[in-house]
Amino acid sequence: GFLALLKKSAAAGAGNAALTEAIATKELKTLNLASGDAAAEILTVLVDAGVLLREACASLREPVLSRLSLKDLVRLSAKLGARRPLDDNLRSAVDARIRPVVAGLELSKVPAEDLLLLAEVAGRSSMIEEMALDAIAGAASLVAKSWPPADLVKLVSLMARSKACKASGCAGELYTHAAEALDPHLGSMKPQLVFETAQLVAPLEKGRHFAEVAAKSLASQLAELEMSALIPVTEWLLPLGGDSEELGKALDRWVEVLTTKERGLPRADQVAKLMEQLAPIVPNNERIFQALGEHLEKYVRHLSPAGRASLEVAFPDGGGPAFPCKESLLGAVKGKGRERSRSRDAAANAGGATPPAAAAGGPPEPREPKAAAGDKAAAAELEKRGDRDRDRDRDRREREAPTSRKELGKKRDDFVEAPLREERRREAAAARRKDRHRSEDDENDGKAGKRRKDRNRSEEDADDRKAEKRRKDRDHSEEDDDDGKAGKRRKDRGKKEKEAEAEAATATETATEGERAIVK
């Protein structure tokens, strides 16, 4: 065939596209007769050169499809899926050879880099994601220990990001086997990469074991992670129990952070939730509860009703784990709760609002009992002291309010707005890629159509010239034939005339001789 010529023409670049397309068209016409390796080589050259992509996809059918090895088909599907993500002919080929469950064992023998390349294309092609990603996960789970650790982590991350396949059965098998295969290697990988992958998998029911294994490797690398990673890593380690060495390292890191850092610390509600989670697991760890309690006592005013509910669960009726600042913490929480309640009541009364119970016709809300007559002076002093405390608290809140609002806005931007912006950026990038691919396909189709028209026109012109030449040659040959036949007829006629003249001369001579004999 013209395979060698096709390779040289494709290597010459876009300036030689017309010749490359002409040779490729010739090769595609005889592709059904080629062997599997030769067909794969021809199609690879076409895809790499960006020539006749639609025709290349259309050629992935019998008998070519069954002759291709699964390794070559995976590579071609990855390259074609990136350029023609919604091609129906490519969908049929992937559905026939890659998607079936029975192909899992053969698919597991395909090199990891080829399967990973096809999985990466699934992020840009919904068709590849639907038809091939789950099959890739199932095949990789069979040979997870033979995969390079970095490639396996990347595949787990791609599966966890997939909306269509992240919770499938094959994905669950991949998470489980990947955790076992990566356990000896996670300690040597970048902690942030391991954490981000575990964070994607942890919300999935079948991914909790992977998150737990990742957290065990991260327990000794917490100093290299951002502060925001400490809470999820600690939560992933809780199922290991209070005697776990890894959980102990995480709690030591908490104590170190809370006693030395002033910025980037967790919110009051997060600390309260952590105390609720730790109370039944490490009730005798006075050191961690003391550090959490001291930190929470400083920021008790920022506790929401949900945070106070977490503390009530952690310390029901004042019970639960014991630590030095426990009573002062619970007292501060109750005091702030009563203060907020009195503030709401005062605001309602100032605005002329009616208490809910009275408005409903029910009994009035109970009030605190009045002081006895003998304790009026002490009660007045306590009331003045309380007023001064409230004034000081109000002044302090007014001074700290702008900073708090600023911090709240920054945290909201970090935890809410930033992910939304990133998601919108990814969606816009995906839309731009899709439009670019569509325009490139349209442009390639337009160029291919123009080249086909030009080629057809040139072929028609060549055919016309050949036909005209044949007609002229035929006319000339006919004329030559006619001239030859006429000459032959003239020769025959002259010969006959000469023979007739000779006969006449002979007859005349004979008659003359007879006459002479008679005369004699």
ROMAR-349466 format. One record per residue (C-alpha): residue in three letters; x, y, z. Coordinates in nm, 4 decimals. Layout:
// residues N
res | px | py | pz
ALA | X | Y | Z
...
This chain:
// residues 520
res | px | py | pz
GLY | 0.0000 | 0.0000 | 0.0000
PHE | 0.0878 | 0.3634 | 0.0352
LEU | 0.1423 | 0.3596 | 0.4149
ALA | 0.5030 | 0.4790 | 0.3988
LEU | 0.4054 | 0.7571 | 0.1587
LEU | 0.1122 | 0.8493 | 0.3864
LYS | 0.3446 | 0.8820 | 0.6870
LYS | 0.5869 | 1.1049 | 0.4976
SER | 0.3049 | 1.3205 | 0.3652
ALA | 0.1483 | 1.3569 | 0.7100
ALA | 0.4865 | 1.4436 | 0.8622
ALA | 0.5217 | 1.7300 | 0.6123
GLY | 0.2515 | 1.9223 | 0.7973
ALA | -0.0630 | 2.1145 | 0.7058
GLY | 0.0879 | 2.2461 | 0.3857
ASN | 0.0693 | 1.8953 | 0.2443
ALA | -0.2858 | 1.8262 | 0.3616
ALA | -0.4342 | 1.7779 | 0.0145
LEU | -0.1866 | 1.5055 | -0.0774
THR | -0.2225 | 1.3446 | 0.2643
GLU | -0.6004 | 1.3372 | 0.2248
ALA | -0.5773 | 1.1910 | -0.1237
ILE | -0.3471 | 0.9118 | -0.0049
ALA | -0.5632 | 0.8554 | 0.3039
THR | -0.8732 | 0.8201 | 0.0876
LYS | -0.6942 | 0.5578 | -0.1198
GLU | -0.5904 | 0.3690 | 0.1973
LEU | -0.9382 | 0.3829 | 0.3517
LYS | -1.0900 | 0.2207 | 0.0426
THR | -0.8756 | -0.0898 | 0.0988
LEU | -0.8783 | -0.0804 | 0.4805
ASN | -1.1138 | -0.3786 | 0.4961
LEU | -0.8383 | -0.5930 | 0.3434
ALA | -0.5652 | -0.4788 | 0.5863
SER | -0.4504 | -0.6668 | 0.8950
GLY | -0.5333 | -0.5368 | 1.2421
ASP | -0.1896 | -0.3862 | 1.3034
ALA | -0.1792 | -0.2209 | 0.9609
ALA | -0.5307 | -0.0807 | 1.0023
ALA | -0.4408 | 0.0585 | 1.3461
GLU | -0.1264 | 0.2198 | 1.2036
ILE | -0.3163 | 0.3816 | 0.9167
LEU | -0.5913 | 0.5175 | 1.1432
THR | -0.3358 | 0.6463 | 1.3945
VAL | -0.1564 | 0.8410 | 1.1205
LEU | -0.4884 | 0.9923 | 1.0076
VAL | -0.5906 | 1.0956 | 1.3595
ASP | -0.2509 | 1.2411 | 1.4459
ALA | -0.2546 | 1.4419 | 1.1228
GLY | -0.6170 | 1.5509 | 1.1756
VAL | -0.7203 | 1.4208 | 0.8331
LEU | -1.0565 | 1.2555 | 0.7481
LEU | -1.1526 | 1.2165 | 1.1151
ARG | -1.5160 | 1.1435 | 1.0375
GLU | -1.4179 | 0.8756 | 0.7879
ALA | -1.1726 | 0.7320 | 1.0431
CYS | -1.4534 | 0.6956 | 1.2975
ALA | -1.6815 | 0.5460 | 1.0341
SER | -1.4192 | 0.2814 | 0.9529
LEU | -1.4380 | 0.1413 | 1.3091
ARG | -1.6815 | -0.1301 | 1.2114
GLU | -1.6621 | -0.4866 | 1.0912
PRO | -1.4421 | -0.6363 | 0.9638
VAL | -1.1863 | -0.3773 | 1.0776
LEU | -1.3184 | -0.3482 | 1.4340
SER | -1.2721 | -0.7142 | 1.5240
ARG | -0.9195 | -0.7202 | 1.3773
LEU | -0.7952 | -0.4326 | 1.5954
SER | -0.6329 | -0.5287 | 1.9232
LEU | -0.8019 | -0.3850 | 2.2346
LYS | -0.4871 | -0.1873 | 2.3124
ASP | -0.4966 | -0.0176 | 1.9686
LEU | -0.8713 | 0.0439 | 1.9974
VAL | -0.8294 | 0.2110 | 2.3387
ARG | -0.5600 | 0.4419 | 2.2000
LEU | -0.7651 | 0.5287 | 1.8931
SER | -1.0777 | 0.5862 | 2.1039
ALA | -0.8876 | 0.8255 | 2.3301
LYS | -0.7499 | 1.0262 | 2.0374
LEU | -1.0755 | 1.0305 | 1.8419
GLY | -1.2812 | 1.1022 | 2.1550
ALA | -1.0753 | 1.4143 | 2.2185
ARG | -1.1368 | 1.5410 | 1.8616
ARG | -1.4897 | 1.4075 | 1.7979
PRO | -1.6436 | 1.3657 | 2.1449
LEU | -1.9976 | 1.2900 | 2.0223
ASP | -1.9367 | 1.0755 | 1.7133
ASP | -2.1981 | 0.7990 | 1.6835
ASN | -1.9660 | 0.5606 | 1.4977
LEU | -1.7095 | 0.5917 | 1.7790
ARG | -1.9881 | 0.5284 | 2.0323
SER | -2.0803 | 0.2041 | 1.8564
ALA | -1.7179 | 0.0855 | 1.8517
VAL | -1.6642 | 0.1575 | 2.2227
ASP | -1.9964 | -0.0046 | 2.3103
ALA | -1.9071 | -0.3188 | 2.1157
ARG | -1.5486 | -0.3782 | 2.2336
ILE | -1.4695 | -0.1789 | 2.5513
ARG | -1.7936 | -0.1490 | 2.7483
PRO | -1.8998 | -0.5174 | 2.7782
VAL | -1.8320 | -0.6839 | 3.1135
VAL | -1.6759 | -0.9841 | 2.9404
ALA | -1.4045 | -0.7540 | 2.8043
GLY | -1.2881 | -0.6628 | 3.1557
LEU | -1.0115 | -0.9232 | 3.1789
GLU | -0.8691 | -0.8371 | 2.8363
LEU | -0.9058 | -0.4655 | 2.9133
SER | -0.7011 | -0.5092 | 3.2306
LYS | -0.4030 | -0.6136 | 3.0136
VAL | -0.4012 | -0.2778 | 2.8335
PRO | -0.1166 | -0.0533 | 2.9605
ALA | -0.2107 | 0.1807 | 3.2439
GLU | -0.1109 | 0.4946 | 3.0540
ASP | -0.3515 | 0.4106 | 2.7678
LEU | -0.6455 | 0.3452 | 3.0021
LEU | -0.5654 | 0.6629 | 3.1973
LEU | -0.5571 | 0.8639 | 2.8739
LEU | -0.9025 | 0.7349 | 2.7802
ALA | -1.0284 | 0.8146 | 3.1340
GLU | -0.8970 | 1.1711 | 3.1036
VAL | -1.0833 | 1.2128 | 2.7746
ALA | -1.4026 | 1.1140 | 2.9622
GLY | -1.3806 | 1.4498 | 3.1403
ARG | -1.4348 | 1.6220 | 2.8027
SER | -1.6590 | 1.3681 | 2.6317
SER | -1.9852 | 1.2649 | 2.7979
MET | -2.0071 | 0.9765 | 2.5513
ILE | -1.6720 | 0.8307 | 2.6625
GLU | -1.7689 | 0.8889 | 3.0265
GLU | -2.0941 | 0.6993 | 2.9783
MET | -1.9593 | 0.4152 | 2.7653
ALA | -1.6040 | 0.3520 | 2.8899
LEU | -1.5217 | 0.5049 | 3.2305
ASP | -1.6924 | 0.2379 | 3.4397
ALA | -1.5259 | -0.0385 | 3.2368
ILE | -1.1851 | 0.1268 | 3.2912
ALA | -1.2458 | 0.1337 | 3.6677
GLY | -1.3393 | -0.2337 | 3.6705
ALA | -1.0335 | -0.3318 | 3.4678
ALA | -0.7977 | -0.1229 | 3.6827
SER | -0.9366 | -0.2720 | 4.0044
LEU | -0.8296 | -0.6185 | 3.8838
VAL | -0.4633 | -0.5155 | 3.8497
ALA | -0.4440 | -0.2148 | 4.0842
LYS | -0.1166 | -0.3279 | 4.2397
SER | 0.0568 | -0.3272 | 3.9011
TRP | -0.0407 | 0.0322 | 3.8256
PRO | 0.2066 | 0.3172 | 3.8977
PRO | 0.0871 | 0.4830 | 4.2237
ALA | 0.0638 | 0.8297 | 4.0672
ASP | -0.1522 | 0.6990 | 3.7793
LEU | -0.3753 | 0.5069 | 4.0189
VAL | -0.4328 | 0.8158 | 4.2363
LYS | -0.5190 | 1.0161 | 3.9252
LEU | -0.7682 | 0.7509 | 3.8108
VAL | -0.9349 | 0.7471 | 4.1540
SER | -0.9632 | 1.1259 | 4.1390
LEU | -1.1154 | 1.1128 | 3.7887
MET | -1.3693 | 0.8517 | 3.8993
ALA | -1.4690 | 1.0524 | 4.2084
ARG | -1.5262 | 1.3625 | 3.9934
SER | -1.7463 | 1.1791 | 3.7445
LYS | -2.1145 | 1.2499 | 3.8014
ALA | -2.2201 | 0.9413 | 3.6054
CYS | -1.9836 | 0.6772 | 3.7481
LYS | -1.8501 | 0.7915 | 4.0875
ALA | -2.0920 | 0.5724 | 4.2873
SER | -2.1061 | 0.2699 | 4.0539
GLY | -2.0118 | -0.0820 | 4.1548
CYS | -1.6896 | -0.0787 | 3.9536
ALA | -1.5954 | 0.2547 | 4.1094
GLY | -1.6412 | 0.1068 | 4.4565
GLU | -1.4175 | -0.1862 | 4.3636
LEU | -1.1568 | 0.0586 | 4.2376
TYR | -1.1612 | 0.2614 | 4.5617
THR | -1.1196 | -0.0533 | 4.7718
HIS | -0.8395 | -0.2104 | 4.5698
ALA | -0.6671 | 0.1247 | 4.5185
ALA | -0.6580 | 0.1784 | 4.8959
GLU | -0.4875 | -0.1579 | 4.9440
ALA | -0.2432 | -0.1010 | 4.6566
LEU | -0.1547 | 0.2567 | 4.7578
ASP | -0.1207 | 0.1989 | 5.1325
PRO | 0.2591 | 0.1364 | 5.1155
HIS | 0.3153 | 0.4312 | 4.8778
LEU | 0.0992 | 0.7165 | 5.0121
GLY | 0.3652 | 0.8276 | 5.2590
SER | 0.6055 | 0.9096 | 4.9767
MET | 0.3516 | 1.1104 | 4.7747
LYS | 0.2665 | 1.4787 | 4.8065
PRO | 0.0386 | 1.5213 | 5.1128
GLN | -0.1815 | 1.7805 | 4.9431
LEU | -0.2466 | 1.5489 | 4.6462
VAL | -0.3367 | 1.2606 | 4.8782
PHE | -0.5654 | 1.4866 | 5.0842
GLU | -0.7453 | 1.6295 | 4.7799
THR | -0.8066 | 1.2810 | 4.6411
ALA | -0.9355 | 1.1524 | 4.9761
GLN | -1.1595 | 1.4580 | 5.0093
LEU | -1.3239 | 1.3718 | 4.6756
VAL | -1.3783 | 1.0079 | 4.7717
ALA | -1.4734 | 1.0462 | 5.1410
PRO | -1.8380 | 1.1573 | 5.0866
LEU | -1.9049 | 0.8386 | 4.8883
GLU | -2.0181 | 0.5363 | 5.0864
LYS | -1.7715 | 0.3043 | 4.9095
GLY | -1.4879 | 0.5536 | 4.9389
ARG | -1.4654 | 0.5792 | 5.3188
HIS | -1.2041 | 0.3057 | 5.3435
PHE | -0.9838 | 0.4907 | 5.0957
ALA | -1.0206 | 0.8119 | 5.2990
GLU | -0.9305 | 0.6231 | 5.6180
VAL | -0.6146 | 0.4753 | 5.4609
ALA | -0.5198 | 0.8190 | 5.3246
ALA | -0.5743 | 0.9785 | 5.6655
LYS | -0.3447 | 0.7240 | 5.8306
SER | -0.0648 | 0.8231 | 5.5938
LEU | -0.1394 | 1.1941 | 5.6459
ALA | -0.1334 | 1.1736 | 6.0266
SER | 0.2438 | 1.2161 | 6.0345
GLN | 0.2390 | 1.4901 | 5.7668
LEU | -0.0251 | 1.7239 | 5.9087
ALA | 0.2248 | 2.0063 | 5.9491
GLU | 0.2623 | 2.0151 | 5.5681
LEU | -0.1124 | 2.0565 | 5.5114
GLU | -0.3251 | 2.3675 | 5.5357
MET | -0.5216 | 2.4278 | 5.8547
SER | -0.8501 | 2.3591 | 5.6755
ALA | -0.7379 | 1.9978 | 5.6163
LEU | -0.7021 | 1.9182 | 5.9876
ILE | -1.0743 | 1.8786 | 6.0591
PRO | -1.1565 | 1.6331 | 5.7733
VAL | -0.8418 | 1.4266 | 5.8384
THR | -0.9370 | 1.3990 | 6.2067
GLU | -1.2907 | 1.2917 | 6.1131
TRP | -1.1535 | 1.0214 | 5.8813
LEU | -0.9379 | 0.8872 | 6.1664
LEU | -1.2201 | 0.8663 | 6.4231
PRO | -1.3337 | 0.5148 | 6.3115
LEU | -0.9887 | 0.3843 | 6.4126
GLY | -1.0767 | 0.4386 | 6.7806
GLY | -0.9157 | 0.6229 | 7.0684
ASP | -0.6188 | 0.3855 | 7.0917
SER | -0.5113 | 0.4590 | 6.7340
GLU | -0.1621 | 0.6006 | 6.7025
GLU | -0.2637 | 0.8043 | 6.3965
LEU | -0.5585 | 0.9638 | 6.5811
GLY | -0.3230 | 1.0477 | 6.8675
LYS | -0.0921 | 1.2298 | 6.6246
ALA | -0.3828 | 1.4282 | 6.4879
LEU | -0.4958 | 1.5302 | 6.8382
ASP | -0.1405 | 1.6348 | 6.9262
ARG | -0.1423 | 1.8530 | 6.6171
TRP | -0.4681 | 2.0092 | 6.7370
VAL | -0.3155 | 2.0956 | 7.0733
GLU | -0.0104 | 2.2449 | 6.9044
VAL | -0.2177 | 2.4573 | 6.6679
LEU | -0.4641 | 2.5842 | 6.9284
THR | -0.1907 | 2.6854 | 7.1720
THR | 0.0495 | 2.8519 | 6.9246
LYS | -0.1497 | 2.9945 | 6.6345
GLU | -0.3846 | 3.2917 | 6.6311
ARG | -0.4879 | 3.3065 | 6.2649
GLY | -0.6546 | 3.0555 | 6.0405
LEU | -0.8094 | 2.8689 | 6.3334
PRO | -1.1401 | 2.6838 | 6.2930
ARG | -1.4741 | 2.8464 | 6.3699
ALA | -1.6395 | 2.8084 | 6.7083
ASP | -1.9108 | 2.5807 | 6.5669
GLN | -1.6470 | 2.3543 | 6.4110
VAL | -1.4664 | 2.3209 | 6.7441
ALA | -1.7948 | 2.2428 | 6.9203
LYS | -1.8753 | 1.9742 | 6.6604
LEU | -1.5273 | 1.8258 | 6.7064
MET | -1.5770 | 1.8088 | 7.0829
GLU | -1.9064 | 1.6268 | 7.0224
GLN | -1.7300 | 1.3727 | 6.7971
LEU | -1.4346 | 1.3201 | 7.0328
ALA | -1.6373 | 1.2888 | 7.3567
PRO | -1.7368 | 0.9199 | 7.3127
ILE | -1.4012 | 0.8173 | 7.1562
VAL | -1.1326 | 0.9793 | 7.3768
PRO | -1.3230 | 1.0815 | 7.6932
ASN | -1.0094 | 1.0611 | 7.9095
ASN | -0.7879 | 1.2798 | 7.6896
GLU | -0.7886 | 1.5833 | 7.9179
ARG | -0.5212 | 1.7600 | 7.7148
ILE | -0.7184 | 1.7872 | 7.3900
PHE | -1.0429 | 1.8874 | 7.5611
GLN | -0.8617 | 2.1536 | 7.7645
ALA | -0.7089 | 2.3021 | 7.4464
LEU | -1.0421 | 2.2947 | 7.2630
GLY | -1.2269 | 2.4339 | 7.5681
GLU | -0.9881 | 2.7261 | 7.6165
HIS | -1.0112 | 2.8167 | 7.2482
LEU | -1.3904 | 2.7905 | 7.2476
GLU | -1.4247 | 2.9985 | 7.5634
LYS | -1.2494 | 3.2892 | 7.3872
TYR | -1.4930 | 3.2778 | 7.0983
VAL | -1.8069 | 3.1630 | 7.2764
ARG | -1.9951 | 3.4689 | 7.1500
HIS | -1.9658 | 3.3299 | 6.7944
LEU | -2.1457 | 3.0056 | 6.8800
SER | -2.4634 | 2.9476 | 6.6821
PRO | -2.7595 | 2.7420 | 6.8125
ALA | -2.6131 | 2.4441 | 6.6230
GLY | -2.2804 | 2.4865 | 6.8050
ARG | -2.4497 | 2.5014 | 7.1456
ALA | -2.6503 | 2.1901 | 7.0530
SER | -2.3220 | 2.0072 | 6.9796
LEU | -2.1917 | 2.1017 | 7.3256
GLU | -2.5130 | 1.9806 | 7.4895
VAL | -2.4623 | 1.6427 | 7.3195
ALA | -2.0949 | 1.6315 | 7.4198
PHE | -2.1664 | 1.7313 | 7.7833
PRO | -2.5239 | 1.6278 | 7.8652
ASP | -2.6346 | 1.7908 | 8.1930
GLY | -2.2739 | 1.8842 | 8.2647
GLY | -2.1489 | 1.5260 | 8.2237
GLY | -1.9081 | 1.3880 | 7.9694
PRO | -1.5283 | 1.4273 | 7.9621
ALA | -1.3696 | 1.6213 | 8.2496
PHE | -1.1075 | 1.8942 | 8.2054
PRO | -1.0088 | 2.2044 | 8.4100
CYS | -1.1943 | 2.4734 | 8.2129
LYS | -1.5114 | 2.2707 | 8.1611
GLU | -1.7255 | 2.4525 | 8.4189
SER | -1.6192 | 2.7982 | 8.3062
LEU | -1.6823 | 2.7020 | 7.9420
LEU | -2.0319 | 2.5660 | 8.0058
GLY | -2.1086 | 2.8660 | 8.2282
ALA | -1.9982 | 3.1065 | 7.9566
VAL | -2.2106 | 2.9214 | 7.7007
LYS | -2.5194 | 2.9370 | 7.9253
GLY | -2.4522 | 3.3006 | 8.0145
LYS | -2.4294 | 3.4024 | 7.6531
GLY | -2.7449 | 3.2073 | 7.5813
ARG | -2.9384 | 3.3884 | 7.8578
GLU | -2.7934 | 3.7238 | 7.7505
ARG | -2.9076 | 3.6715 | 7.3935
SER | -3.2510 | 3.5675 | 7.5147
ARG | -3.2797 | 3.8822 | 7.7327
SER | -3.1635 | 4.0968 | 7.4415
ARG | -3.4318 | 3.9496 | 7.2177
ASP | -3.6976 | 4.0015 | 7.4850
ALA | -3.5874 | 4.3603 | 7.5384
ALA | -3.5956 | 4.4327 | 7.1677
ALA | -3.9410 | 4.2778 | 7.1405
ASN | -4.0722 | 4.4798 | 7.4369
ALA | -3.9173 | 4.8014 | 7.3032
GLY | -4.0909 | 4.7494 | 6.9740
GLY | -4.4256 | 4.6829 | 7.1428
ALA | -4.4264 | 4.3197 | 7.0450
THR | -4.6377 | 4.0738 | 7.2398
PRO | -4.4720 | 3.7584 | 7.3726
PRO | -4.5671 | 3.4550 | 7.1642
ALA | -4.7399 | 3.2724 | 7.4508
ALA | -4.9537 | 3.5740 | 7.5450
ALA | -5.0398 | 3.6402 | 7.1818
ALA | -5.1649 | 3.2839 | 7.1515
GLY | -5.3839 | 3.3193 | 7.4611
GLY | -5.1720 | 3.0802 | 7.6654
PRO | -5.0216 | 3.1314 | 8.0084
PRO | -4.7565 | 3.4034 | 8.0374
GLU | -4.3924 | 3.2989 | 8.0128
PRO | -4.2309 | 3.2391 | 8.3526
ARG | -4.0063 | 3.5171 | 8.4878
GLU | -3.7170 | 3.5021 | 8.7216
PRO | -3.8336 | 3.5340 | 9.0862
LYS | -3.7871 | 3.8765 | 9.2456
ALA | -3.5336 | 3.9244 | 9.5163
ALA | -3.6493 | 3.9060 | 9.8790
ALA | -3.7088 | 4.2357 | 10.0663
GLY | -3.3986 | 4.1903 | 10.2864
ASP | -3.1758 | 4.1465 | 9.9755
LYS | -3.2876 | 4.4543 | 9.7804
ALA | -2.9552 | 4.6338 | 9.8236
ALA | -2.7595 | 4.3279 | 9.7116
ALA | -2.9975 | 4.2758 | 9.4190
ALA | -2.9574 | 4.6395 | 9.3126
GLU | -2.5797 | 4.6085 | 9.3274
LEU | -2.5897 | 4.2892 | 9.1223
GLU | -2.8183 | 4.4551 | 8.8682
LYS | -2.5820 | 4.7537 | 8.8342
ARG | -2.2884 | 4.5200 | 8.7949
GLY | -2.4779 | 4.3259 | 8.5309
ASP | -2.5592 | 4.6487 | 8.3476
ARG | -2.1922 | 4.7451 | 8.3474
ASP | -2.0952 | 4.3990 | 8.2179
ARG | -2.3545 | 4.4228 | 7.9426
ASP | -2.2354 | 4.7697 | 7.8466
ARG | -1.8770 | 4.6487 | 7.8278
ASP | -1.9815 | 4.3471 | 7.6192
ARG | -2.1827 | 4.5702 | 7.3864
ASP | -1.8896 | 4.8098 | 7.3435
ARG | -1.6540 | 4.5226 | 7.2762
ARG | -1.8933 | 4.3732 | 7.0189
GLU | -1.9233 | 4.7090 | 6.8458
ARG | -1.5449 | 4.7383 | 6.8298
GLU | -1.5001 | 4.3828 | 6.7015
ALA | -1.7995 | 4.3743 | 6.4689
PRO | -1.6263 | 4.5201 | 6.1600
THR | -1.3371 | 4.2753 | 6.1984
SER | -1.5780 | 3.9893 | 6.2470
ARG | -1.7763 | 4.0869 | 5.9397
LYS | -1.4558 | 4.1119 | 5.7415
GLU | -1.3420 | 3.7703 | 5.8601
LEU | -1.6859 | 3.6271 | 5.7899
GLY | -1.6776 | 3.7707 | 5.4383
LYS | -1.3296 | 3.6276 | 5.3803
LYS | -1.4340 | 3.2846 | 5.5082
ARG | -1.7447 | 3.2926 | 5.2959
ASP | -1.5313 | 3.3805 | 4.9956
ASP | -1.2872 | 3.0984 | 5.0780
PHE | -1.5426 | 2.8263 | 5.1446
VAL | -1.8413 | 2.9260 | 4.9283
GLU | -1.7602 | 3.1776 | 4.6582
ALA | -1.4196 | 3.0401 | 4.5577
PRO | -1.5496 | 2.6847 | 4.4827
LEU | -1.8435 | 2.8337 | 4.2916
ARG | -1.6107 | 3.0527 | 4.0885
GLU | -1.3860 | 2.7539 | 4.0177
GLU | -1.6857 | 2.5440 | 3.9124
ARG | -1.8105 | 2.8220 | 3.6827
ARG | -1.4588 | 2.8593 | 3.5407
ARG | -1.4402 | 2.4851 | 3.4672
GLU | -1.7843 | 2.4860 | 3.3035
ALA | -1.6912 | 2.7865 | 3.0886
ALA | -1.3635 | 2.6200 | 2.9903
ALA | -1.5491 | 2.2999 | 2.8999
ALA | -1.7979 | 2.4999 | 2.6918
ARG | -1.5129 | 2.6783 | 2.5144
ARG | -1.3394 | 2.3469 | 2.4450
LYS | -1.6620 | 2.2019 | 2.3060
ASP | -1.7191 | 2.5059 | 2.0837
ARG | -1.3577 | 2.4932 | 1.9676
HIS | -1.3855 | 2.1232 | 1.8861
ARG | -1.7133 | 2.1842 | 1.7042
SER | -1.5676 | 2.4728 | 1.5037
GLU | -1.2563 | 2.2675 | 1.4263
ASP | -1.4749 | 1.9780 | 1.3138
ASP | -1.6847 | 2.2114 | 1.0997
GLU | -1.3713 | 2.3723 | 0.9598
ASN | -1.2140 | 2.0334 | 0.8910
ASP | -1.5382 | 1.9125 | 0.7348
GLY | -1.5542 | 2.2286 | 0.5222
LYS | -1.1948 | 2.1934 | 0.4117
ALA | -1.2419 | 1.8223 | 0.3470
GLY | -1.5573 | 1.8936 | 0.1461
LYS | -1.3788 | 2.1587 | -0.0589
ARG | -1.0847 | 1.9265 | -0.1180
ARG | -1.3235 | 1.6466 | -0.2188
LYS | -1.5022 | 1.8791 | -0.4610
ASP | -1.1739 | 1.9976 | -0.6064
ARG | -1.0512 | 1.6393 | -0.6308
ASN | -1.3769 | 1.5255 | -0.7948
ARG | -1.3621 | 1.8180 | -1.0362
SER | -1.0003 | 1.7428 | -1.1242
GLU | -1.0849 | 1.3747 | -1.1661
GLU | -1.3776 | 1.4648 | -1.3929
ASP | -1.1537 | 1.6939 | -1.5970
ALA | -0.8922 | 1.4178 | -1.6226
ASP | -1.1613 | 1.1709 | -1.7252
ASP | -1.2895 | 1.4136 | -1.9877
ARG | -0.9400 | 1.4629 | -2.1247
LYS | -0.8812 | 1.0881 | -2.1351
ALA | -1.2156 | 1.0278 | -2.3073
GLU | -1.1418 | 1.2960 | -2.5658
LYS | -0.8009 | 1.1437 | -2.6294
ARG | -0.9560 | 0.7995 | -2.6688
ARG | -1.2113 | 0.9387 | -2.9155
LYS | -0.9379 | 1.1042 | -3.1210
ASP | -0.7281 | 0.7886 | -3.1190
ARG | -1.0293 | 0.5853 | -3.2256
ASP | -1.1094 | 0.8261 | -3.5053
HIS | -0.7489 | 0.8184 | -3.6224
SER | -0.7399 | 0.4405 | -3.6125
GLU | -1.0678 | 0.4211 | -3.7970
GLU | -0.9357 | 0.6599 | -4.0596
ASP | -0.6180 | 0.4562 | -4.0887
ASP | -0.8229 | 0.1386 | -4.1217
ASP | -1.0392 | 0.2948 | -4.3883
ASP | -0.7359 | 0.4190 | -4.5781
GLY | -0.5780 | 0.0746 | -4.5611
LYS | -0.8889 | -0.1019 | -4.6817
ALA | -0.9392 | 0.1424 | -4.9695
GLY | -0.5788 | 0.0988 | -5.0787
LYS | -0.6113 | -0.2739 | -5.0691
ARG | -0.9288 | -0.2569 | -5.2768
ARG | -0.7579 | -0.0321 | -5.5309
LYS | -0.4652 | -0.2742 | -5.5487
ASP | -0.6991 | -0.5687 | -5.5946
ARG | -0.8954 | -0.3833 | -5.8618
GLY | -0.5742 | -0.2850 | -6.0474
LYS | -0.4489 | -0.6385 | -6.0296
LYS | -0.7760 | -0.7696 | -6.1691
GLU | -0.7713 | -0.5133 | -6.4445
LYS | -0.4152 | -0.6114 | -6.5357
GLU | -0.5138 | -0.9785 | -6.5367
ALA | -0.8108 | -0.8981 | -6.7574
GLU | -0.5941 | -0.6973 | -6.9937
ALA | -0.3411 | -0.9831 | -7.0022
GLU | -0.6198 | -1.2314 | -7.0806
ALA | -0.7546 | -1.0025 | -7.3501
ALA | -0.4099 | -0.9620 | -7.4998
THR | -0.3631 | -1.3390 | -7.4925
ALA | -0.7007 | -1.3930 | -7.6549
THR | -0.6261 | -1.1328 | -7.9217
GLU | -0.2912 | -1.2901 | -7.9926
THR | -0.4527 | -1.6348 | -8.0157
ALA | -0.7171 | -1.5038 | -8.2556
THR | -0.4574 | -1.3347 | -8.4653
GLU | -0.2543 | -1.6528 | -8.4871
GLY | -0.5727 | -1.8433 | -8.5892
GLU | -0.6510 | -1.5956 | -8.8601
ARG | -0.2962 | -1.6211 | -8.9906
ALA | -0.3247 | -2.0014 | -8.9974
ILE | -0.6510 | -1.9802 | -9.1916
VAL | -0.4994 | -1.7397 | -9.4423
LYS | -0.2067 | -1.9664 | -9.4951
